[in-house]
Amino acid sequence: LVVLHKPYVRDKEVFLHSAGETDDLVEVGCDVVAYPRPKIRWFYVDSQSNQPRLMKDVKTKQKDSIFSISIPGSILGKYRCEVENEYGADYSHITLSNRVGPLNFNSSTIENSSVVYNL
């Protein structure tokens, strides 16, 4: 049985921390389930204009995997992983920071409580 379906990214928001050193490489991943195989595009989201800039375009050979790129730890900010096949699309936001602090989640709540979130 083969089930054809749109891509699904398992983690919609990811927060990573780096020391911010120029020679550090950080592995940024996008955990995807899709069939047929998805096309994956990585973007850096410019903090000034909030516009995404294409970093890498990937043709995949698998239907279910973690697709990652290595970026210098000194390039802090927001990244976006977009996945697409002929049945639909999905995406994930990854924030690379050099400071640890309170996180701001945009996830939908599980219940009517303002302190319980679907992560």
N, C-alpha and C positions, 0 to 999 in steps of 0.2 A: 504494500500500500504506500503510495507516494502522495503526500499532502502538499499542495502548492499554497504558499501563503506569503503575505507581505513581511518585510523584515521587522524584527522586534529587537530593540536595544534594551538589555536587561537593566542597566544602571543609567537613569536619566540625568542625574547630577553627580559629579565626582569632584572631590576636593583633594588636591595633592599639595604637599609642601616640599620645597627645595631650599637649600642653603643659599641659593642664588649665585653660586660660583659659575664662572664662565666655562670651566672645563668639565663640569658635571653634566651628564646626560640623564634625562628623565624619561622613562618609558611611560607613554600615555596610551591607555587601551580603551577599546570599544568592544564590549561583549555582545555579540550579535547572533540571533537565530533567524534564518531565512532559507526559503527554497522556492524558486531556484536561487542560485548564488547571487548575492547582492553586489552592487558597485558601491565602493566606500570612498568618501571624500573627506579629507581633513582640512579644517579652516582654523586660522588664527583670527580672533575677533578683535579688531583695533579698538582700544579703549577710548580714543578721542572721538571717532566717528561712529563707533558701534557697528561698523560694517565688517563682515567676514572676508578674509583674504585666503584664497585657495593655497594650501601648502602642499598637498599630495593627493593624487587620484590613484586609487587602487582597484585593480580587477582581481576578484577573489577566485580561488580554486575550491574553496570549501563552502558549505552551507551553514555551518554552525561553529563559531570560533571567536577568539579574542583577537582582534586586529589592532596592532599597535604601531606607533611611530616613536622614534627617539628624537627628543628636542633638547637644546641646551638649557640647563637649569637656570640660566640667567634671563631667559625670555619668559618673564612672568606674565600672567594674564589669563584670558579666557580662550579656550579652544572648543571646537565643535566637530563632532563626528556625525556625518550624514550617510545613511545607508538607503539604497533604493534598488528595487527590482521591478518587474512589470506589474506586480500586484500592489505596490505601494511604497511608502517610505517611512523612516523614523530617524530620530537623531538623539544625541546626548551632548550635554555641556560638561566640560572639564575645566576647572579653575586651578591654575598653578600659582601658588603663593609662597612667599618666603616668611610669612608671619602666621602664627597660630592664634586664632581668636574665635569669637562666637561665629557660628555658621548661620547663614540665612537660607533656609530651605524654601523652595517654591513648589514643593510636592503637595499633592492634594491630601487633605486630612482623611483619616480612616473613619473617624466618627465626628460628632459635633464638638469635640474638645479642641481647644486651640493649642494644646501641648502634645497631642498624639499625631504623628505623621507617618505616611506610607513611604518608607525608604526603600 
